[in-house]
Amino acid sequence: LNQDNQQHIRTLLDKLPPAYHSTVLAHFNQFVNSAKGAFSDAVSDVFLVASGLISVALIVVCFLPQIPLRSSKMPVTEEAGILLDDELGQRDEEHQPAKVERIAGG
């Protein structure tokens, strides 16, 4: 509850009969304090658990092996085109780069 809403509720409580006013106001103040305490405890618990998970994740990431993203020296677009042609069965041999063949014995 923000300050404006608390003040609005207190003005509504002022309309109560005097016999109940102090008791109800005391309970309302106790409720507001309990709600603030509960929310602050919940938020601190969330941050505590999150910091523990982040620490564990950082340690796990440090021990992961490094895997290269690409092993080919070809441009990405050319490599993707070749893979797509192979998948679709549309490989055109006349437009492919010439292969250098090694001559035996020479």
NORJO-V941109 format. One record per backbone hydrogen bond with DSSP energy under -0.5 kcal/mol. NH is the residue of the N-H (numbers start at 1). CO is the residue of the C=O. Records with the same first field share a line. If there is no record, write none. Layout:
BEGIN
NH=CO + CO
END
This chain:
BEGIN
6=2
7=3
8=4
9=5
10=6
11=7
12=8
13=9
14=10
15=12
16=13
20=17
21=17
22=18
24=20
25=21
26=22
27=23
28=24
29=25
30=26
31=27
32=28
33=29
34=30
35=31
36=32
37=33
38=34
39=35
40=36
41=37
42=38
43=39
44=40
45=41
46=42
47=43
48=44
49=45
50=46
51=47
52=48
53=49
54=50
55=51
56=52
57=53
58=54
59=55
60=56
61=57
62=58
63=59 + 60
64=61
67=65
79=75
80=76
81=77
82=78
83=79
84=80
85=81
86=82
87=83
88=84
89=85
90=85
93=91
95=92
96=93
101=99
106=103
END
